[in-house]
Amino acid sequence: MLEIPDFAPHAPVDAATAAAYEGLVPEEVLELWERYGYGSFGDGFVRVVDPHAYEARIGNLLGKMIGDGRAVPIMVTALADVVLWEPDRGVTGLLLRQRRAVGLGSRPRTLLQLTAKHGRAHLARAFDWAPYPEAVARLGAPAYDEVLAHLPERADEPAPALEALARRAALPTVEALLDRQGPILH
């Protein structure tokens, strides 16, 4: 059984969503949804999200180019990174503010266990979360459906300074970032 000591629930995952993704995501994601539902963990940094809502808005912008199967959004970070399940690759993070993809383990359990065991140190290594604590101190902790992000005017704009981050609605911000800068091919 997955243990997430600091999980803050937001809402349950409805049975129709779980049924729709059965066979597309591993059993441990289904277990996560059944036991915890949607919510956040890792000091509020990682959010378990509705994959259908994200696929509907950003599915065509995810940039999966290699391997079989579709990329299913299962989590989003407070800095607008998207965590995907890819059946042939495992868990992938799209770090939108850095315009790069990172491998986060062959199974979702790896991300959850490392975050539970190492907390901030793991999140710093996996997601480069450095701006998050300072942004929270300046702007307050974002709600479950918010992110701390900057929307660049141009695709080639450098990564934002901490002062450029603002609290924004999560899904529209992720969509705008991917739309403006283009998919991160992976």
SULZIRA-V39373 format. One record per run of one state. SS is the DSSP state (hx for helix, st for strand, lp for the rest). FROM is the first residue (numbers start at 0). TO is the last residue. If there is no record, write none. Layout:
{{SS:FROM:TO} {SS:FROM:TO}}
This chain:
{{lp:0:6} {st:7:10} {lp:11:13} {hx:14:20} {st:21:21} {lp:22:23} {st:24:24} {lp:25:25} {hx:26:34} {lp:35:36} {st:37:40} {lp:41:44} {st:45:47} {lp:48:49} {hx:50:60} {lp:61:69} {st:70:76} {lp:77:80} {st:81:85} {lp:86:88} {st:89:94} {hx:95:97} {lp:98:98} {st:99:104} {lp:105:106} {hx:107:117} {lp:118:118} {hx:119:126} {lp:127:128} {hx:129:138} {lp:139:144} {st:145:148} {lp:149:160} {hx:161:163} {lp:164:164} {st:165:168} {hx:169:180} {lp:181:185}}
